[in-house]
């Protein structure tokens, strides 16, 4: 997975999605396209609280400190207990916590301070107040105006961010702030596919000011009429992971995708699509439960090198078409239960490599998970060359690691109960140690944390 935090992909997932990370091409003048190429000229858009603004929901969690860590945050002189100083930076804006703070009043967020110009001092436009009776593009939150950020090599680009303060209270009355930050901007353009106008949007999933990283950032591509209807209904845009190969339409016609940037910049100028000529094969998904459990896929993500990322959904279709080639099963999720597979859910990652060929379907078999314990001596737990052992001397301190692996080598975690209208519950693991005759030596519950 990417080093960036998990990203919450927006809205309704596309049935099958792909993305990639390849070299970008500089653009110095008007596009000169080849036959069959579809060009989307892109423009920057900063999101606001206005109606008919695209709604997105891509966040990263923010740690916070109660002590001001920088000249800018110290210059605010917020009273003790009334300031939270965020430790999640926009990567291009310097060290952690240098450039923003949240002011609190009676446990409510009342203002966001951000060093938009990077001069280390508070300017009049750097105190952002909550909207009155309005919602941000991603829910309740504080949206900054546009500001200029810089890459490590000094290139400037426009950006806008949003901070959401999710407040919860414990049974004893204590208040907790769960802060989430995200980009409140996008790049968009229109193009014509098979005589029909389409609307393309690029999102920054990594909160790093880049919109063109294949496998990390995301896109939405919809017929213009559907895009306008989504805006009018105030719904989230459906999106998928950006890829060098993407599917369009119900018949899943695949298109190659190329992103071009301006010659002296870092942000996109245009996206070029062209119908793919790669032959298609089929992939069939099989998933087996264990010990009377029924299970079904909800999502499977495949990748091919650093260029193609595909999103499969099981739903009502057991067999799907993909361009031929080898794919790695990156991650996915399942539902399972003893009667219906909708009571519990689990995620998996690090699945097998598969080959999609023409002629016969590729069968992806996962499931039948088993608990796989490994143990090493406690003093060796930090050594990269430590090998698991099965026999220890009496009195040895051991470090035991437990994994749940499936038929394809995929690793499962976490396991959560699906409760409608309630937060998911993770069951407390029970640990039993047996001797060679399978007689219990010790047992205990294993608390989290």
Secondary structure, DSSP 8 states (H G I E B T S, - for coil): --SS------SS--SEE-------EEE-SS----TT-EEEE-EEEE--S-TT--B----EEE-EESS--SHHHHHT---TTSEEEE----GGG-STTSSEEEEEETTEEEEEEE-TT-SSS--GGGEEE--SS--BTTBS-EE---EEEE-TTS-EEEE-EEEEEEEEE-TTS-EEEEEEEEE-EEEEEEEEETTEEEEEEEE-SSSSS-S--TTTSEEEEEEHHHHHHHHHTT-B---EE--SEEEETTTTEEEEEEEEEETT-SSEEEEEEEE----EEEEEEEEE-STT-EEEEEEEEEEETTTEEEEE--TT-SEEEEESEEEEEEEEEEEEESSSTTSEEEEEES--EEEE-SSS-EEEEEE--EEEEEEEEGGGTT-TT----S---TT--EEEEEEEE-TTS-EEEEEEE--TTS--B---EEEEEE-TT--EEEEEEE---
